[in-house]
Amino acid sequence: MSDLPVVLLTSAIHPDEHARLARHATVVQAADPQPDTLRRAIAPAQGVIVRNPLPADIFEHAPLLKAVVRHGVGLDMIPMEAARRFPVTVANVPGANTATVVEYCVAAMLHLRRPLARMDRMLREQGWAPARALGEGSGELSGATCGIVGVGAIGNRLAAVAGALGLRVLGLTRRPETLPPGVQAADKETLMRESDVIVLCCPLTDATRGLVDEAALSVVRPGAILINVARGPVVDAAALMRALEDGRLAGAALDVHDVQPLPADAPILRSPNVLLTPHVAGATAASMRRMSEGAVDEMLRILAGHEPMNRV
C-alpha cells in the first residue's frame, strides 16, 4: 500500500505535469465529470485539481481532503461557501492565461469589425466586387470606444492593448480607484451606451449574474458588438438574442454559455452574426501547460504543509 497522498483530477492535465505530480502522489483521474462520479472518486483523496464543477456537497464526501486547486482562475466551479466550513485550503492559478484571453478578445474584435474570413470566402465564391464591397463597409477599431466590464488582471491587460490600438477605454469595476491610467470609470448604463465594443471579463457573482439584461441592451449604440469571456449567466441569453435579431447589437462573440457543452438545439446557433467558441478563450497549448504547472506547484506546496502562493 502506497504512503503517497491521493490527488484526484476532475479532468486530464498536461501530461508532463501529470507525470511530475505522479512522482509525489497517487494520481487518479475521474472517469467522467458527473457529480456522483466525483463524489465517489474524492473519498480517498487528500487533494483535487479542479477543471469541472464540483457538486455543492462534495466536501461531505471527502474526509481526507486538504487541498483544492483550481486549474485556472475562476472559482465558480468550487462551492466556496461550503469550502469555508471544512479544513481545506483552496488555491488557484491567476495570470496563467491572462495574455491568452486578451488575445482572444482582440481576435474577436477584429473578426466582428473587419471580417477577413468572410471576405476571403466571398472572394472565392462570389468574386472580387462583392468581397471588396464587404471590405469597404467594414469597421475599424482605432477611434472606437471599448467598454470593459471587470477590470482585473485580464481587464487591465486588455485595456493596455486596446489603448495601444487607439481605442478609448471605459471600465466598470467595484473599485474605480484601482483603474489603470488611461481607463475612464463608467457606470453600467454609460458603458453600454457609449461603447462600440463591450467586453465582459468579470467573475460570476450574485452581483454580475444577469448584468447584461434587457435594460442594459436597450441603450447600446448602433453597430456595437459584445464579447463575453466571463461566464454565460452574466448575460441574459433571451435578451441578447432579441438585441441581435432586431439589430440593436451588430454582433457578438460568445466563448461561454448558460449550458456547457452548448446544446445542438440552442437558439444562438441560428444567429449568423455571432462568433461561437467552446470556452477556449484561455486555452492554447502554452496556457494549458502553464495552468497545469501552476496547479501542480500549488498542490505540492499544500500537501507538503506549506502556504500556497495563491490562496483564495
Residue pairs with C-beta under 8 A, 6 or more apart in sequence:
2 26
4 24
4 25
4 26
5 24
5 25
5 26
5 46
5 47
5 303
6 25
6 26
6 28
6 44
6 45
6 46
6 47
6 64
7 21
7 25
7 26
7 27
7 28
7 45
7 46
7 47
7 48
7 49
7 299
7 303
8 28
8 29
8 30
8 38
8 41
8 42
8 45
8 47
8 48
8 49
9 18
9 27
9 28
9 29
9 30
9 48
9 49
9 51
10 30
10 33
10 38
10 48
10 49
10 50
10 51
10 52
10 54
11 29
11 30
11 33
11 51
11 52
11 71
12 18
12 29
13 21
13 49
13 51
13 71
13 291
13 292
13 295
13 296
14 288
14 289
14 292
14 293
16 289
16 292
17 289
17 292
17 293
17 295
17 296
18 27
18 292
20 296
21 27
21 296
21 299
21 300
24 300
24 303
25 46
25 47
25 299
25 300
25 303
28 41
28 45
30 37
30 38
30 41
30 52
31 37
31 41
33 52
33 53
35 55
38 52
38 54
38 55
38 58
39 55
39 57
39 58
39 61
40 61
42 48
42 58
42 61
42 62
42 65
43 61
43 62
43 63
43 64
44 64
45 62
45 64
45 65
46 64
46 65
46 66
46 67
46 303
47 65
47 66
47 67
47 68
47 69
47 299
47 302
47 303
48 54
48 62
48 65
48 67
48 68
48 69
49 69
49 71
49 295
49 296
49 299
50 68
50 69
50 70
50 71
50 77
50 78
51 71
51 72
51 77
52 77
53 76
53 77
54 68
54 77
54 78
54 79
55 79
56 79
56 82
57 79
57 82
58 79
58 82
59 65
59 79
59 82
59 83
59 85
59 86
59 88
62 86
62 88
65 86
65 88
66 87
66 88
66 89
66 302
66 303
67 88
67 89
67 91
67 298
67 299
67 302
67 303
68 78
68 83
68 88
68 89
68 90
68 91
69 90
69 91
69 92
69 93
69 295
69 298
69 299
69 302
69 308
70 77
70 78
70 90
70 91
70 92
70 93
70 295
70 312
71 93
71 291
71 292
71 295
72 92
72 93
72 96
72 97
72 282
72 291
73 92
73 93
73 94
73 96
73 97
73 153
73 282
74 92
74 203
74 204
74 231
75 90
75 92
75 203
75 312
76 203
76 204
76 231
78 90
80 90
80 312
83 90
89 302
89 308
89 311
90 311
90 312
91 298
91 302
91 308
91 309
91 310
91 311
91 312
92 298
92 310
92 312
93 290
93 291
93 294
93 295
93 298
93 310
94 153
94 310
95 153
96 287
96 290
96 291
96 294
97 282
97 283
97 284
97 287
97 290
97 291
98 153
98 154
98 157
99 157
99 287
100 281
100 282
100 283
100 284
100 286
100 287
101 154
101 158
101 201
101 229
101 281
101 282
102 154
102 157
102 158
102 161
104 229
104 255
104 277
104 280
104 281
104 282
105 158
105 199
105 201
105 227
105 229
105 281
106 158
106 161
106 165
108 227
108 253
108 275
109 141
109 146
109 197
109 225
109 227
110 116
110 141
111 117
111 253
111 275
112 225
112 227
112 250
112 251
112 252
112 253
112 275
113 138
113 139
113 140
113 141
113 144
113 197
113 225
114 135
114 138
114 139
114 140
115 134
115 138
118 134
119 131
119 134
119 135
120 131
122 130
122 131
122 134
123 130
123 131
139 196
139 223
141 162
141 165
141 166
141 167
141 197
142 165
142 166
142 167
143 166
143 167
143 168
144 167
144 168
144 196
144 197
145 167
145 168
145 169
145 170
145 194
145 195
145 196
145 197
146 158
146 159
146 162
146 167
146 168
146 169
146 170
146 195
146 196
146 197
146 198
146 199
147 169
147 170
147 171
147 172
147 186
147 191
147 192
147 194
147 195
147 197
147 198
147 199
148 155
148 158
148 159
148 162
148 169
148 170
148 171
148 172
148 183
148 199
148 201
149 155
149 172
149 188
149 191
149 198
149 199
149 200
149 201
149 202
149 211
149 212
149 230
149 234
150 172
150 173
150 200
150 201
150 202
150 203
150 208
150 230
151 159
151 171
151 172
151 173
151 178
151 179
151 180
151 183
152 173
152 201
152 202
152 203
154 201
154 229
155 171
155 173
155 199
155 201
155 202
156 180
158 199
158 201
159 169
159 171
159 180
159 182
159 183
160 180
160 182
162 169
162 197
163 169
163 182
163 183
167 197
168 184
169 182
169 183
169 184
170 183
170 184
170 185
170 186
170 190
170 191
170 194
170 195
171 179
171 183
171 184
171 185
171 186
171 191
172 185
172 186
172 187
172 188
172 191
173 179
173 185
174 207
176 185
179 185
186 194
188 211
188 216
189 216
189 219
191 198
192 198
192 212
192 216
192 217
192 219
192 220
193 219
193 220
193 221
194 221
195 220
195 221
195 224
196 221
196 223
196 224
196 225
197 224
197 225
197 227
198 212
198 220
198 224
198 225
198 226
198 227
199 227
199 229
200 211
200 212
200 226
200 227
200 228
200 229
200 230
200 234
200 235
201 229
201 230
202 208
202 211
202 230
202 234
203 230
203 231
204 230
204 231
204 233
204 234
208 230
208 234
209 233
209 234
210 233
210 234
210 235
210 236
211 234
211 235
212 226
212 234
212 235
212 236
212 239
212 240
213 236
213 239
214 236
214 239
214 242
217 239
217 240
217 242
217 243
217 248
217 249
218 248
220 243
220 248
220 249
222 247
222 248
222 250
223 250
224 248
224 249
224 250
225 249
225 250
225 251
225 252
225 253
226 235
226 240
226 249
226 251
226 252
226 253
227 252
227 253
228 234
228 235
228 252
228 253
228 254
228 255
228 256
229 255
229 256
229 281
229 282
230 256
231 256
232 254
232 256
232 257
232 258
232 259
232 260
233 258
235 254
237 257
237 258
237 268
240 249
240 252
240 268
241 267
241 268
241 271
242 248
243 249
244 251
244 252
244 271
244 273
244 274
245 271
250 273
251 273
251 274
251 275
252 271
252 273
252 274
252 275
253 274
253 275
253 277
254 268
254 274
254 275
254 276
254 277
255 277
255 278
255 279
255 280
255 281
256 279
256 281
257 266
257 268
257 279
259 266
260 278
260 279
261 278
262 268
262 269
262 276
262 278
268 274
268 276
269 276
282 291
294 310
297 309
298 308
298 309
298 310
301 307
301 308
301 309
302 308
